[in-house]
Every structure is written in structure tokens, then in C-alpha cells.
């Protein structure tokens, strides 16, 4: 009897940065690893975030034995509530990650629906045929883990997001001994983080940021605003230390930042004295040189604190001359333009802005090239499958694997939806399941598709023209002039001649046609007319009302 294969089905995170989600399958059993979101690209107008397309799992949801979340960042946790609405399965994560999941689920009123199990590095759990061993890895958030997954077909190692930091902020380095021990058992496949594969050498330690923050705090004369992800607990600790050393108090700004800091303090991951933290309203009344505000918005999100501050539309306070703003993050690929726009806006409003291109105020949490090669050598896998990254990152990861001796045909570079089947001595790339982006816009999930986005892009680029035509029901003749309304196309007072000629075109079309497709005929004719006159393509809407 042929041995069953392990099936790996990446539902997100391969061919892109974000919305990480992987289905691991053996027989009639499924293990889900991570449920993340991705930030929208610049042309995805109005979209709040994107979740994985997990329709593939909906007719198999009774086979899901558990969901494992490797760490607390949004690109690994953000879609948890959407997944739980469809798939009921126990969730396994470390204490900090569970805390961040609880904050997220409470916000959606779903905490009672979640079966959360707190594990810690060094623990093991058995979920159906999957024996999962959790081992600690360094990342830019505490309590991150990688996974050793023992299956009847072989041992799989999933790195999670990782780096080899020998002097991490929390004093807890990656578990080299466990990686070597797993490698000694014989690893069928290594699934490894590719996000920083293009970076040569080694990723610097998080402690580099301490010196940069110390310099910022020493030089700043007014308020200091630190922009960071709300889940970046280690950065909160570093800012708190700098504030204490320089005689400042700190305030957390924004719901997610406040809730996550409260949770991390409660669980003991954030050791900040009560006297060091003040409410925002009190901080705003204090001398600027005694205050540091920690807020969200390092990716230029329009609704974030820094996004609103850069536009001067924040409710509680605005940027003042003398403020120093620190963006403690790297732009996520695709967000560079939005981040730069935010930086420019902050400069325009009088702030001094410090970001990673001019000072080491952020260090990546991902392994660079030499760390990726070291992981492969430690684990000694039969097969290497690069995960977490755009295609250029995955391809470079494959190059690194070849450099350390992995044969070409033992490396699988695939994108979302491509099925990989693994047996001892055999790797097969199978079919690609249907899937794509699932857009979240307010309370609408999956209701916004490519067609709507194209319409939004068209409206944003060329605006629209709406025409209301009144006719006599019996004769079909016009009653008065067509009413023409324009938004985002031309400045109406300066376009009287254009719209007068458009009205004449409407009369000509109406006199030549009296069929049931009249609205469509007018729309088509006016689209052609406006393009001929302006070389622009506004959306045209025609409404005909027949009056008795």
C-alpha cells in the first residue's frame, strides 16, 4: 500500500508579503498555520485590508484539527475572526500571541467563540496525526515560535518569522539546540521565512535601536512621537526605557496601541512602572520636553494616528513645530509611496522626522541571507520550500539553498494555491486551486471585487457625469434641457460650453433613436464625445424619466 503524502496548500504569504496562511494535510486531517492579513496596495481604493481566500477549506472544515499561530503580528493573526466565523477549531499560540488574539476577538465580539490554548516554547501537542513541537525563535515581537511537525510521512520544520539575534531585547535567543536536534532526526522539508532573503549578511540585533533612540531622546527639545506597529511590544519596552532615562513620561495613542500595551503589561511581557505612563489628555497638558507619545501609522495608513497627523485632521492634537517624529519600521513592500507621503506631510507641519533610511530606529525581525543559510545547515532538510515573501524573495531564498548544497530538484518555489505533495524521496508540485484577494471594506468582506476596484479607480482618475433626461411619455420629446451634473471631471462653471454641446449631442441621439436601449445609446455616445473633447474618460450615467 502506497504511503500517503503530506499536502501543503499555501493560501497566503507566497508570492506576496502578508496574509500568511498555510494548510497542512495528511489523509482526512488538516492543520492550519497562521491566519494573517495584508495591507492594500495604492490602487486598492477604499480597501481596509485583505484576507486569505480560504474557500478551499470550507467543504473540509470538519477535517481541521487545529489552528496554530506562530506569533502576534497582523500578517499572521489579523484574519483570525474571519476564519473563526467559518471554521471552528482549537487555536494554539503562546501567551502573548493569545493575548493579542483576545484583543482582536473582543473587538469583534467573538471571544466566546474562540477555543484558545496557551502553549509555550518547549511544549508539544498532538492534533490528529500531527505531533507539533514548539521552539522559540527571535523576531521583532516576543514569544514567537517555529514548529516541528511530525507526521506519518515525515518531519516538517516551519521556521515562522525568525532571525538569529544573539543579544535580543528580551534576552531570549533562538533555540539553536532544538533546531539541531530536529535536524538530527531527519527533516523531510523545511519551510523557511524569505522576507529578508535579498539582504546580504546578518540582520542587526534589536539592541541597535536602543542607541538610536537614546540619541533621539537626547537631541529632541519638544515632544517625541514614536510610530510603531501596535503589536511591536519589544519596541514599547525600548521606548519606555529611553523615556525613563531621559526624564520623560509616555502615553499610548490609539485604541489598538492602548489595548495591546495593557494586555502585554498584564501578562508580564511589558515591565513599565505605573508612574511612567500617563493618559493622553494629561500628556498633552504637560511640558513638551517631558512627553513621548507612542502611536500607530508607520505604513501611512490614512486612518492611523500618524496618517491623520500628516494631513492635519487628527481630533485630539496636531503636529507642532519642534515635535520629533520617529517612524520605527520598514515600509512593507508596496507601501513605500504612502509612507513617503506621510513623512512629507509631517515635515510640512513642522516636525523633525526620523526614519530608517537616516537612522537605525528600526531593525528587521527577519533573517538575512547568511542566517537563512545557517538555518538550512542546522536543519539539514531533504527539501526546502521558501515561504513568506514575494516571488523575488522566494527565488533568492532558493538560490541560497543551492549555495549550501540543496539540489535544484529538492527546492520548491511556488505561489499561493499551488499544492505541494511530499513523501520520503519525492516532491511533487500539483494543481493550483482557485483563489485570490478577499477585500475587507468596512463591514463588507469579499463583496468588493476587481470590477468594483476598477470602477473606483476610474472614478478617482476621471470622475463622473450624470445626466437626467425628462421626456413626454407619449411623444418621446424632451421636456426642457437635460440636467447634467459632474463630479471629479471638470470644474462645472468653466465647462458650460462643453455641457451645452453635450446637451446638443443628447438631442441628436434622442431624435434618431426611440428604442428600449436609449439610455445605453446616450451613455455610449457621450463617453465618445467627452473623450474626443477632453481626452478623458469619465464614467457616464444616464437616467430617463417619462412624464405624462
C-alpha positions as CSV (number, residue, x, y, z in Angstrom):
1,X,0.0,0.0,0.0
2,X,1.4,3.4,-1.1
3,X,2.3,5.8,1.7
4,X,0.1,8.8,1.9
5,X,1.6,12.1,1.1
6,X,1.7,15.3,3.1
7,X,-0.1,18.0,1.2
8,X,0.9,21.6,1.7
9,X,-1.5,24.2,0.4
10,X,-0.4,27.8,0.8
11,X,-3.5,30.1,1.0
12,X,-1.5,33.3,1.6
13,X,2.0,34.6,2.0
14,X,3.7,33.0,-1.0
15,X,4.2,35.5,-3.8
16,X,3.4,38.4,-1.5
17,X,4.3,39.9,1.8
18,X,1.4,39.4,4.2
19,X,-1.8,37.4,4.8
20,X,0.2,34.3,5.7
21,X,-1.9,31.1,5.9
22,X,-0.9,27.5,5.2
23,X,-3.0,24.3,5.2
24,X,-1.0,21.2,6.1
25,X,-2.9,18.0,5.2
26,X,-2.5,14.3,5.9
27,X,-5.3,11.9,4.9
28,X,-8.6,13.3,6.4
29,X,-6.8,15.7,8.7
30,X,-5.9,19.4,8.3
31,X,-3.7,21.7,10.3
32,X,-3.9,25.5,9.7
33,X,-0.8,27.6,10.4
34,X,-1.4,31.3,10.8
35,X,-4.3,33.5,9.6
36,X,-2.9,36.8,8.6
37,X,-3.9,40.0,6.7
38,X,-2.2,42.1,4.1
39,X,-2.3,45.9,3.7
40,X,-3.9,47.1,0.5
41,X,-1.8,48.4,-2.4
42,X,-2.1,52.0,-3.6
43,X,-4.6,51.2,-6.3
44,X,-7.0,49.3,-4.0
45,X,-9.0,52.4,-3.2
46,X,-11.2,52.3,0.0
47,X,-10.0,48.8,1.0
48,X,-9.1,48.4,4.7
49,X,-7.2,45.2,4.4
50,X,-7.0,41.9,2.6
51,X,-7.5,38.4,4.0
52,X,-6.6,35.0,2.5
53,X,-9.1,33.3,0.2
54,X,-9.8,30.2,2.3
55,X,-12.9,29.0,0.3
56,X,-10.8,25.9,-0.4
57,X,-11.3,24.8,3.2
58,X,-15.0,25.4,3.6
59,X,-16.1,22.0,2.5
60,X,-13.3,20.4,4.6
61,X,-13.8,22.4,7.8
62,X,-14.7,19.4,9.8
63,X,-11.3,17.9,9.0
64,X,-9.4,20.9,10.6
65,X,-7.8,19.6,13.8
66,X,-6.4,22.9,14.9
67,X,-5.1,26.3,14.1
68,X,-1.5,27.2,15.2
69,X,-0.5,30.9,15.2
70,X,3.3,31.4,15.3
71,X,3.4,35.0,16.6
72,X,1.3,38.1,17.2
73,X,1.9,40.3,14.1
74,X,-1.1,41.2,12.0
75,X,0.2,39.4,8.9
76,X,-0.2,36.2,10.9
77,X,-3.2,37.0,13.2
78,X,-5.3,39.6,11.5
79,X,-7.8,37.3,9.8
80,X,-8.5,35.1,12.8
81,X,-12.0,36.4,13.4
82,X,-12.9,35.9,9.7
83,X,-11.6,32.3,9.8
84,X,-13.5,31.5,13.0
85,X,-16.7,32.7,11.5
86,X,-16.5,29.7,9.1
87,X,-14.2,27.2,10.8
88,X,-14.5,26.1,14.4
89,X,-11.2,24.6,15.6
90,X,-9.0,25.0,18.7
91,X,-6.3,27.6,18.5
92,X,-2.8,27.1,19.8
93,X,-0.4,30.0,20.5
94,X,2.0,31.4,23.1
95,X,0.7,33.6,25.9
96,X,1.5,36.9,24.3
97,X,0.1,35.8,20.9
98,X,-3.1,34.5,22.6
99,X,-3.4,37.9,24.4
100,X,-3.2,39.8,21.1
101,X,-5.8,37.4,19.6
102,X,-8.1,38.0,22.5
103,X,-7.9,41.8,22.0
104,X,-8.7,41.3,18.3
105,X,-11.6,38.9,19.0
106,X,-13.1,41.0,21.8
107,X,-13.2,43.9,19.4
108,X,-15.4,41.7,17.1
109,X,-17.5,40.3,20.0
110,X,-16.1,36.8,19.2
111,X,-14.0,35.9,22.3
112,X,-16.5,33.4,23.5
113,X,-16.4,31.6,20.1
114,X,-12.7,31.0,20.3
115,X,-11.2,27.9,21.9
116,X,-7.8,29.3,22.8
117,X,-5.0,27.1,24.2
118,X,-1.9,28.8,25.6
119,X,1.3,26.9,24.9
120,X,5.0,27.9,25.4
121,X,8.2,27.2,23.6
122,X,9.2,23.6,24.5
123,X,5.7,22.3,24.6
124,X,4.3,19.6,22.4
125,X,0.7,18.9,21.3
126,X,-0.9,16.1,19.3
127,X,-3.6,17.2,16.8
128,X,-4.8,14.1,14.9
129,X,-1.7,12.7,13.1
130,X,0.3,15.9,13.6
131,X,2.7,16.0,16.5
132,X,3.7,19.6,17.0
133,X,6.8,20.8,18.9
134,X,7.0,24.5,19.5
135,X,10.5,26.1,19.7
136,X,11.5,29.7,20.4
137,X,12.7,32.0,17.6
138,X,13.8,35.6,17.8
139,X,11.6,38.1,15.9
140,X,10.6,41.7,16.3
141,X,7.9,40.6,18.8
142,X,8.4,38.5,21.9
143,X,7.1,34.9,22.2
144,X,7.4,33.9,18.6
145,X,7.8,30.2,17.8
146,X,8.7,27.9,15.0
147,X,7.2,24.4,14.6
148,X,8.5,20.9,14.3
149,X,5.6,18.9,12.8
150,X,5.9,15.1,13.0
151,X,3.6,13.3,10.6
152,X,3.4,9.7,9.4
153,X,5.1,10.8,6.1
154,X,8.0,12.6,7.8
155,X,9.1,15.6,9.9
156,X,8.3,19.1,8.7
157,X,10.0,22.2,10.2
158,X,8.2,25.6,9.8
159,X,10.5,28.4,10.8
160,X,7.8,31.1,11.4
161,X,9.2,34.6,11.1
162,X,12.7,34.4,12.5
163,X,16.2,35.9,12.9
164,X,19.3,34.8,14.7
165,X,19.7,37.6,17.3
166,X,22.5,36.9,19.8
167,X,21.5,39.8,22.0
168,X,17.7,40.2,21.8
169,X,15.9,42.8,23.9
170,X,14.2,40.1,25.9
171,X,17.4,38.1,26.4
172,X,15.9,35.0,24.8
173,X,17.8,33.9,21.7
174,X,16.5,31.5,19.0
175,X,16.7,27.9,20.1
176,X,19.7,26.6,18.2
177,X,19.8,23.4,20.2
178,X,16.3,22.4,19.2
179,X,16.9,23.2,15.5
180,X,20.0,21.0,15.6
181,X,18.1,18.2,17.4
182,X,15.3,18.3,14.8
183,X,18.0,18.2,12.1
184,X,19.5,15.1,13.7
185,X,16.2,13.2,13.4
186,X,16.0,13.7,9.7
187,X,13.8,16.5,8.3
188,X,11.7,15.8,5.3
189,X,11.1,19.5,4.5
190,X,12.0,23.0,5.8
191,X,9.5,25.8,5.2
192,X,11.5,28.9,5.9
193,X,10.9,32.7,6.0
194,X,12.1,34.5,2.9
195,X,11.2,38.1,3.7
196,X,14.8,39.3,4.0
197,X,16.4,36.9,1.6
198,X,17.6,39.7,-0.6
199,X,19.6,41.3,2.2
200,X,23.2,40.2,2.4
201,X,25.0,39.2,5.6
202,X,23.2,39.1,9.0
203,X,20.3,41.1,10.3
204,X,21.4,43.5,13.1
205,X,20.3,42.9,16.7
206,X,17.3,44.7,18.1
207,X,19.6,46.3,20.7
208,X,20.9,48.6,17.9
209,X,17.7,50.5,18.2
210,X,18.5,51.4,21.9
211,X,21.4,53.6,20.8
212,X,19.4,55.3,18.1
213,X,16.5,56.0,20.5
214,X,18.9,57.4,23.1
215,X,20.3,59.8,20.5
216,X,16.8,60.9,19.5
217,X,15.8,61.5,23.1
218,X,19.0,63.4,23.9
219,X,18.6,65.8,21.0
220,X,14.8,66.4,20.9
221,X,13.7,69.6,22.5
222,X,9.9,69.2,22.2
223,X,7.5,66.3,22.1
224,X,8.7,62.9,20.7
225,X,6.2,60.8,18.8
226,X,7.2,57.2,18.1
227,X,5.4,55.4,15.3
228,X,5.3,51.7,15.5
229,X,3.0,48.7,14.9
230,X,0.6,48.2,17.8
231,X,1.9,44.6,18.2
232,X,5.5,45.6,18.5
233,X,5.8,45.0,22.2
234,X,9.6,45.0,22.3
235,X,9.6,48.5,20.9
236,X,7.3,49.7,23.6
237,X,9.8,48.4,26.2
238,X,12.7,50.1,24.4
239,X,10.8,53.4,24.3
240,X,9.8,53.1,27.9
241,X,13.5,52.6,28.9
242,X,14.6,55.6,26.9
243,X,11.8,57.8,28.4
244,X,12.8,56.8,31.9
245,X,16.5,57.5,31.2
246,X,15.7,61.0,29.8
247,X,13.1,62.1,32.3
248,X,10.0,61.8,30.1
249,X,6.7,60.1,30.6
250,X,4.9,58.2,27.9
251,X,1.3,57.9,26.6
252,X,-0.1,55.3,24.3
253,X,-2.2,56.8,21.5
254,X,-4.9,54.8,19.6
255,X,-7.2,52.0,20.6
256,X,-5.0,49.1,19.4
257,X,-1.9,50.6,20.9
258,X,-3.6,51.1,24.3
259,X,-5.2,47.7,24.4
260,X,-2.1,45.8,23.4
261,X,0.1,47.6,25.9
262,X,-2.4,46.9,28.7
263,X,-2.5,43.3,27.7
264,X,1.3,42.9,27.5
265,X,1.7,44.6,30.9
266,X,-0.9,42.3,32.4
267,X,0.9,39.2,31.1
268,X,4.3,40.4,32.2
269,X,5.8,41.0,28.7
270,X,6.0,44.7,29.2
271,X,7.5,45.8,32.5
272,X,6.8,49.5,32.8
273,X,6.3,51.3,36.1
274,X,2.8,52.9,36.6
275,X,4.4,56.3,37.2
276,X,6.0,56.3,33.7
277,X,2.6,56.0,31.9
278,X,0.1,58.8,31.7
279,X,-3.2,59.2,29.8
280,X,-3.1,61.1,26.5
281,X,-5.1,64.1,27.8
282,X,-2.7,64.6,30.7
283,X,0.4,64.2,28.4
284,X,-1.0,66.9,26.1
285,X,-1.1,69.4,29.0
286,X,2.5,68.7,30.1
287,X,5.7,70.5,29.0
288,X,6.5,69.1,25.5
289,X,10.1,68.2,26.6
290,X,8.7,65.8,29.2
291,X,6.5,63.7,27.0
292,X,6.8,60.9,24.5
293,X,3.7,59.6,22.6
294,X,3.6,56.2,21.1
295,X,1.2,55.7,18.2
296,X,0.4,53.8,15.1
297,X,0.7,54.7,11.4
298,X,4.2,53.8,10.2
299,X,2.8,52.4,7.0
300,X,1.0,55.6,6.1
301,X,-2.5,54.2,6.7
302,X,-4.9,57.1,6.2
303,X,-7.0,56.3,9.3
304,X,-4.0,55.8,11.6
305,X,-2.7,58.4,14.1
306,X,0.3,59.4,12.1
307,X,-1.7,59.3,8.8
308,X,-4.2,61.8,10.3
309,X,-1.4,63.9,11.8
310,X,0.3,64.2,8.5
311,X,-2.9,65.7,7.0
312,X,-3.8,67.9,10.0
313,X,-7.1,66.0,10.6
314,X,-6.4,64.3,13.9
315,X,-9.0,65.1,16.5
316,X,-7.2,65.3,19.8
317,X,-4.0,67.0,18.9
318,X,-1.9,68.1,15.9
319,X,1.8,68.3,15.0
320,X,3.5,71.3,16.4
321,X,6.8,72.9,15.4
322,X,9.5,71.3,17.5
323,X,7.9,67.9,17.5
324,X,10.2,64.9,16.7
325,X,8.5,62.0,14.9
326,X,10.3,58.6,14.7
327,X,9.0,56.0,12.3
328,X,10.2,52.8,13.8
329,X,9.5,50.4,11.0
330,X,10.5,49.5,7.4
331,X,7.9,50.2,4.7
332,X,6.1,47.0,3.7
333,X,6.8,46.4,0.0
334,X,4.2,48.3,-1.9
335,X,3.6,50.9,0.8
336,X,6.7,53.0,0.0
337,X,4.8,55.7,-1.7
338,X,2.2,56.1,1.1
339,X,4.9,56.1,3.7
340,X,6.9,58.8,1.9
341,X,3.7,60.9,1.5
342,X,3.2,60.6,5.3
343,X,6.8,61.7,6.0
344,X,6.4,64.7,3.7
345,X,3.2,65.7,5.4
346,X,4.8,65.5,8.8
347,X,7.7,67.7,7.6
348,X,5.3,70.2,6.1
349,X,3.6,70.6,9.5
350,X,6.8,71.4,11.3
351,X,8.0,68.1,12.6
352,X,11.5,66.7,12.5
353,X,11.0,63.2,11.1
354,X,13.5,60.4,11.7
355,X,13.1,57.1,9.8
356,X,15.1,54.0,9.0
357,X,16.9,55.5,5.9
358,X,18.6,58.2,8.0
359,X,19.0,56.5,11.5
360,X,18.8,52.9,12.8
361,X,15.5,53.5,14.6
362,X,14.2,50.1,13.3
363,X,15.8,46.7,12.8
364,X,14.2,44.0,10.7
365,X,12.8,41.0,12.5
366,X,13.6,38.7,9.6
367,X,16.7,36.6,8.8
368,X,19.1,37.9,6.1
369,X,20.9,35.7,3.7
370,X,23.6,34.2,6.0
371,X,21.0,33.4,8.7
372,X,18.8,31.6,6.1
373,X,21.8,29.5,5.0
374,X,22.7,28.7,8.6
375,X,19.1,27.5,9.3
376,X,19.3,25.2,6.3
377,X,22.6,23.8,7.6
378,X,21.3,23.3,11.1
379,X,18.1,21.6,10.0
380,X,19.6,19.6,7.1
381,X,16.3,19.1,5.3
382,X,15.7,16.8,2.3
383,X,13.6,19.5,0.7
384,X,13.5,23.3,1.1
385,X,10.3,25.3,0.5
386,X,10.7,29.1,0.7
387,X,7.7,30.8,2.3
388,X,6.7,34.3,3.3
389,X,7.6,36.7,0.5
390,X,7.2,38.0,-3.0
391,X,8.4,35.8,-5.8
392,X,11.7,37.7,-5.9
393,X,12.3,36.8,-2.2
394,X,11.3,33.2,-2.8
395,X,13.6,32.9,-5.8
396,X,16.5,34.4,-3.9
397,X,15.9,32.0,-1.0
398,X,16.1,29.1,-3.5
399,X,19.5,30.5,-4.7
400,X,20.7,30.5,-1.1
401,X,19.5,26.9,-0.6
402,X,21.5,25.8,-3.7
403,X,24.6,27.6,-2.4
404,X,24.6,25.3,0.7
405,X,24.1,22.2,-1.2
406,X,20.4,21.6,-1.7
407,X,19.8,20.1,-5.2
408,X,17.7,22.1,-7.6
409,X,15.0,19.4,-7.8
410,X,14.7,19.4,-4.0
411,X,13.6,23.1,-3.8
412,X,10.0,24.2,-4.5
413,X,9.3,27.8,-5.3
414,X,5.5,28.2,-5.6
415,X,2.9,30.8,-5.2
416,X,-0.4,30.9,-3.3
417,X,-2.8,28.0,-4.2
418,X,-0.2,25.7,-5.6
419,X,-0.4,22.2,-4.0
420,X,2.9,20.5,-2.9
421,X,2.9,16.8,-2.1
422,X,5.7,15.3,-0.1
423,X,6.9,11.8,0.6
424,X,10.2,10.5,1.6
425,X,12.4,10.8,-1.5
426,X,9.7,12.5,-3.6
427,X,8.3,16.1,-4.0
428,X,5.5,16.8,-6.5
429,X,4.0,20.1,-7.4
430,X,0.3,19.6,-8.1
431,X,-2.6,21.6,-9.3
432,X,-3.3,25.2,-8.4
433,X,-6.5,25.7,-6.5
434,X,-8.7,28.8,-7.4
435,X,-8.2,31.8,-5.1
436,X,-7.4,35.4,-5.0
437,X,-7.7,38.5,-2.8
438,X,-10.6,38.8,-0.4
439,X,-11.1,42.5,0.2
440,X,-12.4,43.9,3.5
441,X,-14.1,47.3,3.2
442,X,-15.8,48.3,6.4
443,X,-18.2,45.6,7.3
444,X,-18.2,44.1,3.8
445,X,-16.0,41.0,3.4
446,X,-15.5,39.7,-0.1
447,X,-18.2,41.8,-1.5
448,X,-15.7,44.1,-3.2
449,X,-14.2,42.5,-6.3
450,X,-11.9,43.6,-9.1
451,X,-14.8,45.1,-11.1
452,X,-15.6,47.5,-8.2
453,X,-12.0,48.4,-7.7
454,X,-11.7,49.2,-11.4
455,X,-14.8,51.4,-11.1
456,X,-13.3,53.2,-8.1
457,X,-10.0,53.7,-10.0
458,X,-11.9,55.1,-13.0
459,X,-13.9,57.4,-10.8
460,X,-10.8,58.6,-9.0
461,X,-8.9,59.2,-12.2
462,X,-11.6,60.9,-14.4
463,X,-14.7,61.4,-12.2
464,X,-18.3,61.0,-13.5
465,X,-21.0,62.8,-15.4
466,X,-24.7,62.1,-14.5
467,X,-27.4,63.1,-17.0
468,X,-31.1,63.3,-16.2
469,X,-33.5,63.5,-19.2
470,X,-37.2,64.3,-18.9
471,X,-39.4,63.2,-21.8
472,X,-43.1,63.3,-22.6
473,X,-44.4,59.8,-22.3
474,X,-46.5,59.7,-25.5
475,X,-44.4,61.7,-27.9
476,X,-40.9,60.9,-26.5
477,X,-40.0,64.6,-26.9
478,X,-37.7,66.4,-24.4
479,X,-39.2,68.4,-21.6
480,X,-36.7,71.1,-21.0
481,X,-32.9,70.8,-21.2
482,X,-31.1,67.7,-20.0
483,X,-29.8,68.1,-16.4
484,X,-26.0,67.5,-16.3
485,X,-24.1,67.0,-13.1
486,X,-20.4,66.4,-12.9
487,X,-18.0,65.5,-10.1
488,X,-14.2,65.0,-10.4
489,X,-14.3,65.5,-14.2
490,X,-14.2,69.2,-15.0
491,X,-14.9,72.3,-12.9
492,X,-18.5,72.9,-13.8
493,X,-18.6,76.7,-14.0
494,X,-15.8,76.6,-16.6
495,X,-17.5,73.8,-18.6
496,X,-20.7,75.5,-19.6
497,X,-19.8,75.3,-23.3
498,X,-18.8,71.7,-23.1
499,X,-22.0,70.7,-21.4
500,X,-24.1,72.8,-23.7
501,X,-22.6,70.9,-26.7
502,X,-23.2,67.6,-24.7
503,X,-26.8,68.6,-24.4
504,X,-27.0,69.1,-28.2
505,X,-25.5,65.6,-28.7
506,X,-28.2,64.2,-26.4
507,X,-30.9,65.8,-28.5
508,X,-29.4,64.4,-31.7
509,X,-29.3,60.9,-30.2
510,X,-32.9,61.1,-28.9
511,X,-34.2,62.4,-32.3
512,X,-32.5,59.5,-34.1
513,X,-33.5,56.7,-31.7
514,X,-36.6,55.8,-29.8
515,X,-35.9,52.2,-28.7
516,X,-35.6,50.4,-25.4
517,X,-31.8,50.8,-25.3
518,X,-31.9,54.6,-25.4
519,X,-30.0,55.1,-22.1
520,X,-27.2,52.8,-23.2
521,X,-27.0,54.6,-26.6
522,X,-26.8,58.1,-24.9
523,X,-24.1,56.8,-22.5
524,X,-22.0,55.3,-25.3
525,X,-22.3,58.5,-27.4
526,X,-21.4,60.8,-24.6
527,X,-18.4,58.7,-23.5
528,X,-17.1,59.1,-27.0
529,X,-18.0,62.8,-27.1
530,X,-16.2,63.6,-23.8
531,X,-13.1,61.6,-24.8
532,X,-12.9,63.4,-28.2
533,X,-13.3,66.8,-26.4
534,X,-11.1,66.3,-23.3
535,X,-9.0,63.1,-23.9
536,X,-10.5,61.9,-20.6
537,X,-12.9,59.0,-19.8
538,X,-15.4,59.9,-17.1
539,X,-18.0,57.4,-16.1
540,X,-21.3,58.4,-17.7
541,X,-24.7,57.7,-16.1
542,X,-27.9,58.4,-17.9
543,X,-31.4,58.4,-16.3
544,X,-34.5,58.9,-18.4
545,X,-37.8,59.8,-16.8
546,X,-41.0,59.7,-18.9
547,X,-43.7,62.1,-17.6
548,X,-47.4,62.1,-18.7
